[in-house]
Amino acid sequence: MKYAVEVGTVSLETEPGVLTMNAVADKENPCDITILETYAIREAYESHIASEHFQKYKQGTLHMVDSLRLDDVTPLNPNNILTNIIRK
Amino acid sequence: MKYAVEVGTVSLETEPGVLTMNAVADKENPCDITILETYAIREAYESHIASEHFQKYKQGTLHMVDSLRLDDVTPLNPNNILTNIIRK
């Protein structure tokens, strides 16, 4: 949880191409985490996974992750706009 | 898709207690839809599902929905704030 919160914060605050990075835990099974990630362009995603903060998260949590599913998705309504910030 | 886009738009624009209503379709299986819904308080959810626009969506799509899962979730980081609007 600590790693995930940190990587989300650093990514949103330092990577302009990271538009959303919002994580939720299932109430019935709190180890089941879903993260909504939105990138301005594909290159923003590639530079994100190459970043030092992402690699710290990835390597630091590798032994805790039993399964991982990456679902590539399309917004249903392109006019439905999410803005994501870290509150100070 | 049309019903889902409509109910999202009307809910965000007319229900102050609806904070996010953001739908995405899986690219590999576009019939697999995920909606991130956030409500200010539980009563906002209850008034949402009782609303005329939600009931139009619900009744209009009932015969198309093969399976539905409602996952109650908790934000990992309470300072990670999503804002959701419909762009004009």
Backbone of each chain as nested JSON, in Angstrom:
{
  "chains": [
    {"id": "A", "residues": [
      {"number": 1, "name": "MET", "atoms": {"N": [0.839, -1.197, 0.0], "CA": [0.0, 0.0, 0.0], "C": [0.881, 1.258, 0.0]}},
      {"number": 2, "name": "LYS", "atoms": {"N": [1.929, 1.217, 0.838], "CA": [2.834, 2.366, 0.947], "C": [3.534, 2.639, -0.394]}},
      {"number": 3, "name": "TYR", "atoms": {"N": [4.027, 1.564, -1.009], "CA": [4.682, 1.702, -2.315], "C": [3.696, 2.243, -3.36]}},
      {"number": 4, "name": "ALA", "atoms": {"N": [2.5, 1.714, -3.343], "CA": [1.511, 2.108, -4.359], "C": [1.118, 3.571, -4.207]}},
      {"number": 5, "name": "VAL", "atoms": {"N": [0.911, 4.003, -2.953], "CA": [0.546, 5.402, -2.704], "C": [1.705, 6.308, -3.146]}},
      {"number": 6, "name": "GLU", "atoms": {"N": [2.941, 5.898, -2.839], "CA": [4.103, 6.72, -3.199], "C": [4.265, 6.846, -4.709]}},
      {"number": 7, "name": "VAL", "atoms": {"N": [4.18, 5.725, -5.405], "CA": [4.396, 5.804, -6.86], "C": [3.291, 6.61, -7.534]}},
      {"number": 8, "name": "GLY", "atoms": {"N": [2.063, 6.501, -7.038], "CA": [0.964, 7.292, -7.598], "C": [1.201, 8.781, -7.403]}},
      {"number": 9, "name": "THR", "atoms": {"N": [1.621, 9.141, -6.203], "CA": [1.865, 10.554, -5.878], "C": [2.988, 11.126, -6.741]}},
      {"number": 10, "name": "VAL", "atoms": {"N": [4.13, 10.436, -6.758], "CA": [5.279, 10.948, -7.525], "C": [4.934, 11.033, -9.017]}},
      {"number": 11, "name": "SER", "atoms": {"N": [4.229, 10.021, -9.536], "CA": [3.893, 10.006, -10.965], "C": [2.981, 11.173, -11.325]}},
      {"number": 12, "name": "LEU", "atoms": {"N": [1.911, 11.37, -10.536], "CA": [0.972, 12.455, -10.84], "C": [1.648, 13.814, -10.715]}},
      {"number": 13, "name": "GLU", "atoms": {"N": [2.584, 13.926, -9.761], "CA": [3.184, 15.24, -9.504], "C": [4.342, 15.567, -10.443]}},
      {"number": 14, "name": "THR", "atoms": {"N": [5.005, 14.546, -10.999], "CA": [6.205, 14.845, -11.796], "C": [6.096, 14.445, -13.263]}},
      {"number": 15, "name": "GLU", "atoms": {"N": [5.071, 13.651, -13.621], "CA": [4.964, 13.225, -15.017], "C": [3.735, 13.864, -15.656]}},
      {"number": 16, "name": "PRO", "atoms": {"N": [3.945, 14.869, -16.5], "CA": [2.792, 15.548, -17.111], "C": [1.945, 14.606, -17.976]}},
      {"number": 17, "name": "GLY", "atoms": {"N": [2.532, 13.536, -18.497], "CA": [1.787, 12.607, -19.345], "C": [0.942, 11.608, -18.576]}},
      {"number": 18, "name": "VAL", "atoms": {"N": [1.096, 11.588, -17.244], "CA": [0.258, 10.716, -16.393], "C": [-0.978, 11.517, -15.992]}},
      {"number": 19, "name": "LEU", "atoms": {"N": [-2.131, 11.15, -16.535], "CA": [-3.35, 11.933, -16.31], "C": [-4.143, 11.442, -15.11]}},
      {"number": 20, "name": "THR", "atoms": {"N": [-4.263, 10.112, -14.96], "CA": [-4.861, 9.571, -13.731], "C": [-4.033, 8.39, -13.262]}},
      {"number": 21, "name": "MET", "atoms": {"N": [-4.007, 8.234, -11.95], "CA": [-3.399, 7.057, -11.333], "C": [-4.112, 6.916, -9.99]}},
      {"number": 22, "name": "ASN", "atoms": {"N": [-5.222, 6.201, -10.032], "CA": [-6.138, 6.17, -8.897], "C": [-6.399, 4.729, -8.483]}},
      {"number": 23, "name": "ALA", "atoms": {"N": [-5.994, 4.414, -7.25], "CA": [-6.048, 3.03, -6.783], "C": [-7.159, 2.837, -5.756]}},
      {"number": 24, "name": "VAL", "atoms": {"N": [-7.876, 1.713, -5.884], "CA": [-8.907, 1.345, -4.914], "C": [-8.712, -0.107, -4.496]}},
      {"number": 25, "name": "ALA", "atoms": {"N": [-9.11, -0.392, -3.243], "CA": [-9.036, -1.76, -2.721], "C": [-10.444, -2.286, -2.546]}},
      {"number": 26, "name": "ASP", "atoms": {"N": [-10.651, -3.531, -2.931], "CA": [-11.954, -4.164, -2.736], "C": [-12.251, -4.273, -1.242]}},
      {"number": 27, "name": "LYS", "atoms": {"N": [-13.464, -3.909, -0.841], "CA": [-13.781, -3.929, 0.597], "C": [-13.822, -5.341, 1.154]}},
      {"number": 28, "name": "GLU", "atoms": {"N": [-14.311, -6.28, 0.336], "CA": [-14.414, -7.665, 0.825], "C": [-13.078, -8.382, 0.793]}},
      {"number": 29, "name": "ASN", "atoms": {"N": [-12.231, -7.974, -0.133], "CA": [-10.924, -8.605, -0.273], "C": [-9.876, -7.51, -0.503]}},
      {"number": 30, "name": "PRO", "atoms": {"N": [-9.43, -6.872, 0.586], "CA": [-8.6, -5.669, 0.477], "C": [-7.261, -5.894, -0.23]}},
      {"number": 31, "name": "CYS", "atoms": {"N": [-6.886, -7.147, -0.468], "CA": [-5.655, -7.407, -1.231], "C": [-5.904, -7.314, -2.734]}},
      {"number": 32, "name": "ASP", "atoms": {"N": [-7.145, -7.173, -3.115], "CA": [-7.506, -7.044, -4.517], "C": [-7.555, -5.549, -4.851]}},
      {"number": 33, "name": "ILE", "atoms": {"N": [-6.511, -5.105, -5.551], "CA": [-6.336, -3.67, -5.836], "C": [-6.603, -3.414, -7.32]}},
      {"number": 34, "name": "THR", "atoms": {"N": [-7.33, -2.352, -7.608], "CA": [-7.545, -1.934, -9.0], "C": [-7.029, -0.51, -9.155]}},
      {"number": 35, "name": "ILE", "atoms": {"N": [-6.263, -0.274, -10.212], "CA": [-5.715, 1.066, -10.449], "C": [-6.179, 1.548, -11.824]}},
      {"number": 36, "name": "LEU", "atoms": {"N": [-6.797, 2.716, -11.837], "CA": [-7.183, 3.33, -13.113], "C": [-6.05, 4.249, -13.545]}},
      {"number": 37, "name": "GLU", "atoms": {"N": [-5.382, 3.883, -14.618], "CA": [-4.251, 4.675, -15.11], "C": [-4.6, 5.241, -16.475]}},
      {"number": 38, "name": "THR", "atoms": {"N": [-4.397, 6.535, -16.66], "CA": [-4.62, 7.171, -17.959], "C": [-3.371, 7.954, -18.337]}},
      {"number": 39, "name": "TYR", "atoms": {"N": [-2.962, 7.776, -19.579], "CA": [-1.767, 8.45, -20.092], "C": [-2.154, 9.306, -21.29]}},
      {"number": 40, "name": "ALA", "atoms": {"N": [-1.488, 10.468, -21.42], "CA": [-1.779, 11.39, -22.525], "C": [-1.466, 10.729, -23.857]}},
      {"number": 41, "name": "ILE", "atoms": {"N": [-0.341, 10.044, -23.938], "CA": [0.071, 9.345, -25.156], "C": [0.828, 8.082, -24.741]}},
      {"number": 42, "name": "ARG", "atoms": {"N": [1.003, 7.171, -25.68], "CA": [1.682, 5.899, -25.375], "C": [3.081, 6.117, -24.804]}},
      {"number": 43, "name": "GLU", "atoms": {"N": [3.794, 7.108, -25.341], "CA": [5.154, 7.394, -24.882], "C": [5.164, 7.76, -23.393]}},
      {"number": 44, "name": "ALA", "atoms": {"N": [4.09, 8.367, -22.915], "CA": [4.013, 8.726, -21.493], "C": [3.968, 7.461, -20.638]}},
      {"number": 45, "name": "TYR", "atoms": {"N": [3.304, 6.432, -21.137], "CA": [3.258, 5.149, -20.427], "C": [4.641, 4.506, -20.431]}},
      {"number": 46, "name": "GLU", "atoms": {"N": [5.285, 4.541, -21.586], "CA": [6.619, 3.926, -21.685], "C": [7.62, 4.641, -20.798]}},
      {"number": 47, "name": "SER", "atoms": {"N": [7.552, 5.96, -20.755], "CA": [8.499, 6.682, -19.91], "C": [8.138, 6.459, -18.427]}},
      {"number": 48, "name": "HIS", "atoms": {"N": [6.844, 6.275, -18.133], "CA": [6.438, 5.976, -16.754], "C": [7.047, 4.66, -16.264]}},
      {"number": 49, "name": "ILE", "atoms": {"N": [6.911, 3.596, -17.048], "CA": [7.413, 2.302, -16.559], "C": [8.942, 2.244, -16.547]}},
      {"number": 50, "name": "ALA", "atoms": {"N": [9.571, 3.18, -17.244], "CA": [11.042, 3.237, -17.206], "C": [11.548, 4.116, -16.061]}},
      {"number": 51, "name": "SER", "atoms": {"N": [10.641, 4.851, -15.399], "CA": [11.083, 5.828, -14.388], "C": [11.614, 5.149, -13.135]}},
      {"number": 52, "name": "GLU", "atoms": {"N": [12.438, 5.897, -12.42], "CA": [13.05, 5.382, -11.188], "C": [11.975, 5.077, -10.132]}},
      {"number": 53, "name": "HIS", "atoms": {"N": [10.986, 5.96, -9.978], "CA": [9.949, 5.732, -8.956], "C": [9.084, 4.518, -9.297]}},
      {"number": 54, "name": "PHE", "atoms": {"N": [8.806, 4.301, -10.608], "CA": [8.042, 3.103, -10.945], "C": [8.862, 1.848, -10.667]}},
      {"number": 55, "name": "GLN", "atoms": {"N": [10.124, 1.879, -11.017], "CA": [10.966, 0.695, -10.808], "C": [11.135, 0.385, -9.32]}},
      {"number": 56, "name": "LYS", "atoms": {"N": [11.195, 1.435, -8.495], "CA": [11.26, 1.219, -7.039], "C": [10.0, 0.482, -6.564]}},
      {"number": 57, "name": "TYR", "atoms": {"N": [8.842, 0.944, -7.033], "CA": [7.566, 0.303, -6.693], "C": [7.525, -1.14, -7.213]}},
      {"number": 58, "name": "LYS", "atoms": {"N": [7.9, -1.294, -8.48], "CA": [7.79, -2.599, -9.139], "C": [8.688, -3.631, -8.446]}},
      {"number": 59, "name": "GLN", "atoms": {"N": [9.944, -3.257, -8.239], "CA": [10.885, -4.202, -7.631], "C": [10.554, -4.422, -6.153]}},
      {"number": 60, "name": "GLY", "atoms": {"N": [10.053, -3.361, -5.503], "CA": [9.755, -3.463, -4.065], "C": [8.521, -4.298, -3.764]}},
      {"number": 61, "name": "THR", "atoms": {"N": [7.653, -4.477, -4.756], "CA": [6.391, -5.183, -4.486], "C": [6.283, -6.517, -5.223]}},
      {"number": 62, "name": "LEU", "atoms": {"N": [7.273, -6.809, -6.046], "CA": [7.241, -8.006, -6.901], "C": [6.901, -9.279, -6.112]}},
      {"number": 63, "name": "HIS", "atoms": {"N": [7.493, -9.417, -4.937], "CA": [7.302, -10.64, -4.148], "C": [5.929, -10.676, -3.458]}},
      {"number": 64, "name": "MET", "atoms": {"N": [5.19, -9.566, -3.506], "CA": [3.876, -9.536, -2.85], "C": [2.749, -9.787, -3.845]}},
      {"number": 65, "name": "VAL", "atoms": {"N": [3.048, -9.692, -5.135], "CA": [1.992, -9.734, -6.146], "C": [1.789, -11.171, -6.633]}},
      {"number": 66, "name": "ASP", "atoms": {"N": [0.617, -11.727, -6.318], "CA": [0.29, -13.093, -6.743], "C": [-0.168, -13.133, -8.192]}},
      {"number": 67, "name": "SER", "atoms": {"N": [-0.934, -12.127, -8.589], "CA": [-1.375, -12.1, -9.98], "C": [-1.607, -10.656, -10.385]}},
      {"number": 68, "name": "LEU", "atoms": {"N": [-1.414, -10.411, -11.663], "CA": [-1.495, -9.053, -12.2], "C": [-2.176, -9.132, -13.555]}},
      {"number": 69, "name": "ARG", "atoms": {"N": [-3.17, -8.293, -13.765], "CA": [-3.858, -8.259, -15.062], "C": [-3.832, -6.819, -15.553]}},
      {"number": 70, "name": "LEU", "atoms": {"N": [-3.335, -6.622, -16.764], "CA": [-3.349, -5.294, -17.365], "C": [-4.448, -5.288, -18.421]}},
      {"number": 71, "name": "ASP", "atoms": {"N": [-5.483, -4.493, -18.21], "CA": [-6.572, -4.413, -19.191], "C": [-6.481, -3.088, -19.916]}},
      {"number": 72, "name": "ASP", "atoms": {"N": [-6.265, -3.147, -21.217], "CA": [-6.244, -1.928, -22.006], "C": [-7.703, -1.562, -22.305]}},
      {"number": 73, "name": "VAL", "atoms": {"N": [-8.081, -0.329, -22.025], "CA": [-9.499, 0.055, -22.144], "C": [-9.685, 1.335, -22.95]}},
      {"number": 74, "name": "THR", "atoms": {"N": [-10.919, 1.531, -23.398], "CA": [-11.303, 2.716, -24.17], "C": [-12.412, 3.439, -23.415]}},
      {"number": 75, "name": "PRO", "atoms": {"N": [-12.352, 4.763, -23.285], "CA": [-13.457, 5.478, -22.629], "C": [-14.735, 5.334, -23.457]}},
      {"number": 76, "name": "LEU", "atoms": {"N": [-15.853, 5.137, -22.788], "CA": [-17.132, 5.051, -23.496], "C": [-17.534, 6.411, -24.062]}},
      {"number": 77, "name": "ASN", "atoms": {"N": [-17.241, 7.457, -23.282], "CA": [-17.639, 8.811, -23.672], "C": [-16.413, 9.715, -23.641]}},
      {"number": 78, "name": "PRO", "atoms": {"N": [-15.905, 10.119, -24.804], "CA": [-14.69, 10.946, -24.843], "C": [-14.883, 12.319, -24.196]}},
      {"number": 79, "name": "ASN", "atoms": {"N": [-16.132, 12.721, -23.985], "CA": [-16.379, 14.005, -23.315], "C": [-16.477, 13.874, -21.801]}},
      {"number": 80, "name": "ASN", "atoms": {"N": [-16.369, 12.644, -21.306], "CA": [-16.38, 12.411, -19.852], "C": [-14.918, 12.529, -19.383]}},
      {"number": 81, "name": "ILE", "atoms": {"N": [-14.624, 13.629, -18.689], "CA": [-13.234, 13.986, -18.389], "C": [-12.935, 13.825, -16.89]}},
      {"number": 82, "name": "LEU", "atoms": {"N": [-11.91, 13.031, -16.599], "CA": [-11.434, 12.89, -15.224], "C": [-10.183, 13.724, -15.04]}},
      {"number": 83, "name": "THR", "atoms": {"N": [-10.114, 14.423, -13.922], "CA": [-8.896, 15.141, -13.552], "C": [-8.434, 14.542, -12.232]}},
      {"number": 84, "name": "ASN", "atoms": {"N": [-7.142, 14.338, -12.083], "CA": [-6.627, 13.637, -10.908], "C": [-5.461, 14.422, -10.31]}},
      {"number": 85, "name": "ILE", "atoms": {"N": [-5.593, 14.808, -9.064], "CA": [-4.503, 15.522, -8.382], "C": [-4.269, 14.899, -7.001]}},
      {"number": 86, "name": "ILE", "atoms": {"N": [-3.131, 15.231, -6.433], "CA": [-2.859, 14.862, -5.035], "C": [-3.14, 16.104, -4.185]}},
      {"number": 87, "name": "ARG", "atoms": {"N": [-4.058, 15.964, -3.258], "CA": [-4.392, 17.092, -2.374], "C": [-3.267, 17.307, -1.374]}},
      {"number": 88, "name": "LYS", "atoms": {"N": [-2.923, 18.56, -1.175], "CA": [-1.824, 18.898, -0.23], "C": [-2.386, 19.095, 1.166]}}
    ]},
    {"id": "B", "residues": [
      {"number": 1, "name": "MET", "atoms": {"N": [-24.439, 1.242, -24.98], "CA": [-23.451, 2.31, -24.905], "C": [-24.153, 3.677, -24.814]}},
      {"number": 2, "name": "LYS", "atoms": {"N": [-25.198, 3.821, -25.658], "CA": [-25.941, 5.086, -25.687], "C": [-26.617, 5.349, -24.325]}},
      {"number": 3, "name": "TYR", "atoms": {"N": [-27.256, 4.315, -23.782], "CA": [-27.896, 4.438, -22.467], "C": [-26.854, 4.771, -21.387]}},
      {"number": 4, "name": "ALA", "atoms": {"N": [-25.704, 4.11, -21.448], "CA": [-24.688, 4.305, -20.41], "C": [-24.108, 5.716, -20.47]}},
      {"number": 5, "name": "VAL", "atoms": {"N": [-23.851, 6.189, -21.695], "CA": [-23.31, 7.55, -21.85], "C": [-24.339, 8.562, -21.348]}},
      {"number": 6, "name": "GLU", "atoms": {"N": [-25.608, 8.327, -21.684], "CA": [-26.656, 9.268, -21.271], "C": [-26.819, 9.324, -19.752]}},
      {"number": 7, "name": "VAL", "atoms": {"N": [-26.876, 8.166, -19.123], "CA": [-27.09, 8.176, -17.666], "C": [-25.89, 8.793, -16.944]}},
      {"number": 8, "name": "GLY", "atoms": {"N": [-24.691, 8.565, -17.452], "CA": [-23.502, 9.169, -16.845], "C": [-23.542, 10.685, -16.942]}},
      {"number": 9, "name": "THR", "atoms": {"N": [-23.918, 11.164, -18.133], "CA": [-23.958, 12.613, -18.361], "C": [-25.0, 13.273, -17.451]}},
      {"number": 10, "name": "VAL", "atoms": {"N": [-26.223, 12.724, -17.468], "CA": [-27.302, 13.335, -16.674], "C": [-26.958, 13.278, -15.182]}},
      {"number": 11, "name": "SER", "atoms": {"N": [-26.378, 12.158, -14.73], "CA": [-26.064, 12.017, -13.307], "C": [-25.015, 13.027, -12.873]}},
      {"number": 12, "name": "LEU", "atoms": {"N": [-23.924, 13.129, -13.659], "CA": [-22.863, 14.072, -13.287], "C": [-23.359, 15.511, -13.312]}},
      {"number": 13, "name": "GLU", "atoms": {"N": [-24.249, 15.798, -14.255], "CA": [-24.678, 17.191, -14.421], "C": [-25.795, 17.604, -13.472]}},
      {"number": 14, "name": "THR", "atoms": {"N": [-26.58, 16.627, -12.981], "CA": [-27.736, 17.038, -12.176], "C": [-27.686, 16.541, -10.732]}},
      {"number": 15, "name": "GLU", "atoms": {"N": [-26.773, 15.598, -10.427], "CA": [-26.731, 15.067, -9.065], "C": [-25.437, 15.499, -8.368]}},
      {"number": 16, "name": "PRO", "atoms": {"N": [-25.524, 16.476, -7.474], "CA": [-24.292, 16.959, -6.823], "C": [-23.579, 15.863, -6.027]}},
      {"number": 17, "name": "GLY", "atoms": {"N": [-24.303, 14.847, -5.571], "CA": [-23.683, 13.782, -4.784], "C": [-22.976, 12.727, -5.619]}},
      {"number": 18, "name": "VAL", "atoms": {"N": [-23.123, 12.805, -6.944], "CA": [-22.401, 11.889, -7.845], "C": [-21.079, 12.558, -8.196]}},
      {"number": 19, "name": "LEU", "atoms": {"N": [-19.97, 12.007, -7.681], "CA": [-18.658, 12.642, -7.865], "C": [-17.931, 12.125, -9.101]}},
      {"number": 20, "name": "THR", "atoms": {"N": [-17.988, 10.807, -9.34], "CA": [-17.462, 10.285, -10.602], "C": [-18.429, 9.253, -11.14]}},
      {"number": 21, "name": "MET", "atoms": {"N": [-18.484, 9.178, -12.474], "CA": [-19.24, 8.13, -13.165], "C": [-18.549, 7.98, -14.506]}},
      {"number": 22, "name": "ASN", "atoms": {"N": [-17.518, 7.152, -14.517], "CA": [-16.604, 7.07, -15.655], "C": [-16.539, 5.629, -16.159]}},
      {"number": 23, "name": "ALA", "atoms": {"N": [-16.969, 5.436, -17.398], "CA": [-17.082, 4.081, -17.953], "C": [-16.006, 3.819, -18.995]}},
      {"number": 24, "name": "VAL", "atoms": {"N": [-15.435, 2.614, -18.938], "CA": [-14.457, 2.182, -19.945], "C": [-14.841, 0.793, -20.441]}},
      {"number": 25, "name": "ALA", "atoms": {"N": [-14.482, 0.532, -21.712], "CA": [-14.728, -0.776, -22.322], "C": [-13.395, -1.467, -22.536]}},
      {"number": 26, "name": "ASP", "atoms": {"N": [-13.338, -2.749, -22.236], "CA": [-12.131, -3.529, -22.473], "C": [-11.85, -3.587, -23.982]}},
      {"number": 27, "name": "LYS", "atoms": {"N": [-10.586, -3.352, -24.36], "CA": [-10.279, -3.323, -25.802], "C": [-10.42, -4.699, -26.439]}},
      {"number": 28, "name": "GLU", "atoms": {"N": [-10.058, -5.738, -25.701], "CA": [-10.13, -7.09, -26.265], "C": [-11.548, -7.631, -26.272]}},
      {"number": 29, "name": "ASN", "atoms": {"N": [-12.334, -7.185, -25.32], "CA": [-13.712, -7.642, -25.212], "C": [-14.592, -6.433, -24.914]}},
      {"number": 30, "name": "PRO", "atoms": {"N": [-14.972, -5.684, -25.954], "CA": [-15.643, -4.39, -25.762], "C": [-16.995, -4.476, -25.055]}},
      {"number": 31, "name": "CYS", "atoms": {"N": [-17.543, -5.69, -24.904], "CA": [-18.797, -5.828, -24.156], "C": [-18.545, -5.867, -22.654]}},
      {"number": 32, "name": "ASP", "atoms": {"N": [-17.293, -5.917, -22.266], "CA": [-16.931, -5.92, -20.85], "C": [-16.687, -4.468, -20.423]}},
      {"number": 33, "name": "ILE", "atoms": {"N": [-17.672, -3.933, -19.701], "CA": [-17.664, -2.515, -19.324], "C": [-17.361, -2.389, -17.832]}},
      {"number": 34, "name": "THR", "atoms": {"N": [-16.511, -1.445, -17.472], "CA": [-16.251, -1.153, -16.063], "C": [-16.574, 0.32, -15.815]}},
      {"number": 35, "name": "ILE", "atoms": {"N": [-17.314, 0.57, -14.75], "CA": [-17.684, 1.954, -14.42], "C": [-17.166, 2.286, -13.026]}},
      {"number": 36, "name": "LEU", "atoms": {"N": [-16.404, 3.368, -12.93], "CA": [-15.949, 3.851, -11.62], "C": [-16.956, 4.885, -11.127]}},
      {"number": 37, "name": "GLU", "atoms": {"N": [-17.671, 4.526, -10.08], "CA": [-18.693, 5.43, -9.532], "C": [-18.288, 5.855, -8.131]}},
      {"number": 38, "name": "THR", "atoms": {"N": [-18.323, 7.154, -7.88], "CA": [-18.02, 7.673, -6.54], "C": [-19.153, 8.583, -6.105]}},
      {"number": 39, "name": "TYR", "atoms": {"N": [-19.59, 8.366, -4.878], "CA": [-20.69, 9.157, -4.318], "C": [-20.203, 9.888, -3.07]}},
      {"number": 40, "name": "ALA", "atoms": {"N": [-20.722, 11.105, -2.863], "CA": [-20.316, 11.907, -1.708], "C": [-20.716, 11.211, -0.4]}},
      {"number": 41, "name": "ILE", "atoms": {"N": [-21.901, 10.686, -0.359], "CA": [-22.423, 9.965, 0.809], "C": [-23.338, 8.843, 0.316]}},
      {"number": 42, "name": "ARG", "atoms": {"N": [-23.621, 7.885, 1.191], "CA": [-24.453, 6.735, 0.803], "C": [-25.812, 7.17, 0.253]}},
      {"number": 43, "name": "GLU", "atoms": {"N": [-26.391, 8.224, 0.853], "CA": [-27.714, 8.707, 0.419], "C": [-27.686, 9.164, -1.042]}},
      {"number": 44, "name": "ALA", "atoms": {"N": [-26.525, 9.658, -1.49], "CA": [-26.401, 10.091, -2.889], "C": [-26.517, 8.89, -3.821]}},
      {"number": 45, "name": "TYR", "atoms": {"N": [-25.972, 7.746, -3.387], "CA": [-26.106, 6.515, -4.178], "C": [-27.557, 6.063, -4.212]}},
      {"number": 46, "name": "GLU", "atoms": {"N": [-28.179, 6.11, -3.044], "CA": [-29.577, 5.659, -2.986], "C": [-30.486, 6.553, -3.823]}},
      {"number": 47, "name": "SER", "atoms": {"N": [-30.246, 7.849, -3.777], "CA": [-31.092, 8.741, -4.574], "C": [-30.76, 8.572, -6.061]}},
      {"number": 48, "name": "HIS", "atoms": {"N": [-29.496, 8.236, -6.378], "CA": [-29.124, 7.976, -7.791], "C": [-29.904, 6.789, -8.358]}},
      {"number": 49, "name": "ILE", "atoms": {"N": [-29.904, 5.67, -7.624], "CA": [-30.567, 4.488, -8.191], "C": [-32.093, 4.618, -8.202]}},
      {"number": 50, "name": "ALA", "atoms": {"N": [-32.606, 5.582, -7.449], "CA": [-34.055, 5.833, -7.473], "C": [-34.433, 6.838, -8.561]}},
      {"number": 51, "name": "SER", "atoms": {"N": [-33.452, 7.489, -9.183], "CA": [-33.749, 8.585, -10.126], "C": [-34.36, 8.056, -11.421]}},
      {"number": 52, "name": "GLU", "atoms": {"N": [-35.084, 8.947, -12.091], "CA": [-35.749, 8.588, -13.346], "C": [-34.719, 8.204, -14.415]}},
      {"number": 53, "name": "HIS", "atoms": {"N": [-33.614, 8.978, -14.521], "CA": [-32.617, 8.682, -15.568], "C": [-31.915, 7.35, -15.316]}},
      {"number": 54, "name": "PHE", "atoms": {"N": [-31.668, 7.014, -14.02], "CA": [-31.058, 5.708, -13.755], "C": [-32.029, 4.591, -14.103]}},
      {"number": 55, "name": "GLN", "atoms": {"N": [-33.286, 4.763, -13.746], "CA": [-34.283, 3.713, -14.019], "C": [-34.497, 3.519, -15.52]}},
      {"number": 56, "name": "LYS", "atoms": {"N": [-34.398, 4.612, -16.292], "CA": [-34.492, 4.501, -17.758], "C": [-33.338, 3.634, -18.278]}},
      {"number": 57, "name": "TYR", "atoms": {"N": [-32.133, 3.928, -17.796], "CA": [-30.944, 3.148, -18.178], "C": [-31.094, 1.692, -17.753]}},
      {"number": 58, "name": "LYS", "atoms": {"N": [-31.471, 1.497, -16.483], "CA": [-31.547, 0.15, -15.915], "C": [-32.557, -0.713, -16.657]}},
      {"number": 59, "name": "GLN", "atoms": {"N": [-33.761, -0.172, -16.832], "CA": [-34.817, -0.946, -17.501], "C": [-34.507, -1.113, -18.991]}},
      {"number": 60, "name": "GLY", "atoms": {"N": [-33.875, -0.099, -19.584], "CA": [-33.589, -0.133, -21.015], "C": [-32.469, -1.098, -21.382]}},
      {"number": 61, "name": "THR", "atoms": {"N": [-31.626, -1.452, -20.418], "CA": [-30.461, -2.293, -20.73], "C": [-30.534, -3.669, -20.068]}},
      {"number": 62, "name": "LEU", "atoms": {"N": [-31.569, -3.884, -19.269], "CA": [-31.696, -5.123, -18.494], "C": [-31.526, -6.381, -19.356]}},
      {"number": 63, "name": "HIS", "atoms": {"N": [-32.131, -6.375, -20.541], "CA": [-32.09, -7.556, -21.41], "C": [-30.731, -7.733, -22.088]}},
      {"number": 64, "name": "MET", "atoms": {"N": [-29.859, -6.729, -21.974], "CA": [-28.535, -6.829, -22.631], "C": [-27.453, -7.275, -21.656]}},
      {"number": 65, "name": "VAL", "atoms": {"N": [-27.759, -7.238, -20.376], "CA": [-26.712, -7.475, -19.372], "C": [-26.694, -8.953, -18.971]}},
      {"number": 66, "name": "ASP", "atoms": {"N": [-25.606, -9.633, -19.317], "CA": [-25.455, -11.053, -18.983], "C": [-25.011, -11.243, -17.546]}},
      {"number": 67, "name": "SER", "atoms": {"N": [-24.12, -10.368, -17.1], "CA": [-23.689, -10.488, -15.709], "C": [-23.256, -9.123, -15.209]}},
      {"number": 68, "name": "LEU", "atoms": {"N": [-23.441, -8.93, -13.92], "CA": [-23.185, -7.63, -13.295], "C": [-22.526, -7.882, -11.952]}},
      {"number": 69, "name": "ARG", "atoms": {"N": [-21.434, -7.2, -11.689], "CA": [-20.756, -7.324, -10.395], "C": [-20.602, -5.935, -9.811]}},
      {"number": 70, "name": "LEU", "atoms": {"N": [-21.067, -5.743, -8.593], "CA": [-20.882, -4.469, -7.909], "C": [-19.801, -4.67, -6.857]}},
      {"number": 71, "name": "ASP", "atoms": {"N": [-18.664, -4.009, -7.028], "CA": [-17.578, -4.129, -6.047], "C": [-17.501, -2.847, -5.238]}},
      {"number": 72, "name": "ASP", "atoms": {"N": [-17.727, -2.965, -3.954], "CA": [-17.6, -1.802, -3.076], "C": [-16.107, -1.64, -2.765]}},
      {"number": 73, "name": "VAL", "atoms": {"N": [-15.573, -0.453, -2.973], "CA": [-14.12, -0.259, -2.84], "C": [-13.775, 0.93, -1.944]}},
      {"number": 74, "name": "THR", "atoms": {"N": [-12.528, 0.939, -1.483], "CA": [-11.995, 2.012, -0.647], "C": [-10.797, 2.635, -1.359]}},
      {"number": 75, "name": "PRO", "atoms": {"N": [-10.697, 3.97, -1.4], "CA": [-9.506, 4.571, -2.008], "C": [-8.255, 4.215, -1.204]}},
      {"number": 76, "name": "LEU", "atoms": {"N": [-7.163, 3.911, -1.885], "CA": [-5.908, 3.615, -1.192], "C": [-5.343, 4.873, -0.554]}},
      {"number": 77, "name": "ASN", "atoms": {"N": [-5.49, 5.995, -1.269], "CA": [-4.923, 7.257, -0.791], "C": [-6.005, 8.327, -0.75]}},
      {"number": 78, "name": "PRO", "atoms": {"N": [-6.473, 8.697, 0.442], "CA": [-7.572, 9.673, 0.54], "C": [-7.195, 11.051, -0.017]}},
      {"number": 79, "name": "ASN", "atoms": {"N": [-5.904, 11.304, -0.223], "CA": [-5.489, 12.583, -0.814], "C": [-5.407, 12.546, -2.332]}},
      {"number": 80, "name": "ASN", "atoms": {"N": [-5.664, 11.375, -2.897], "CA": [-5.687, 11.234, -4.354], "C": [-7.113, 11.563, -4.811]}},
      {"number": 81, "name": "ILE", "atoms": {"N": [-7.255, 12.733, -5.439], "CA": [-8.595, 13.27, -5.717], "C": [-8.909, 13.246, -7.209]}},
      {"number": 82, "name": "LEU", "atoms": {"N": [-10.024, 12.618, -7.547], "CA": [-10.522, 12.613, -8.924], "C": [-11.653, 13.631, -9.051]}},
      {"number": 83, "name": "THR", "atoms": {"N": [-11.621, 14.398, -10.121], "CA": [-12.731, 15.281, -10.442], "C": [-13.263, 14.837, -11.793]}},
      {"number": 84, "name": "ASN", "atoms": {"N": [-14.561, 14.801, -11.938], "CA": [-15.167, 14.255, -13.152], "C": [-16.207, 15.229, -13.694]}},
      {"number": 85, "name": "ILE", "atoms": {"N": [-16.01, 15.662, -14.937], "CA": [-17.001, 16.551, -15.565], "C": [-17.313, 16.052, -16.978]}},
      {"number": 86, "name": "ILE", "atoms": {"N": [-18.401, 16.567, -17.52], "CA": [-18.715, 16.333, -18.928], "C": [-18.286, 17.575, -19.702]}},
      {"number": 87, "name": "ARG", "atoms": {"N": [-17.376, 17.381, -20.643], "CA": [-16.893, 18.503, -21.451], "C": [-17.985, 18.924, -22.435]}},
      {"number": 88, "name": "LYS", "atoms": {"N": [-18.192, 20.218, -22.538], "CA": [-19.22, 20.761, -23.457], "C": [-18.626, 20.978, -24.847]}}
    ]}
  ]
}
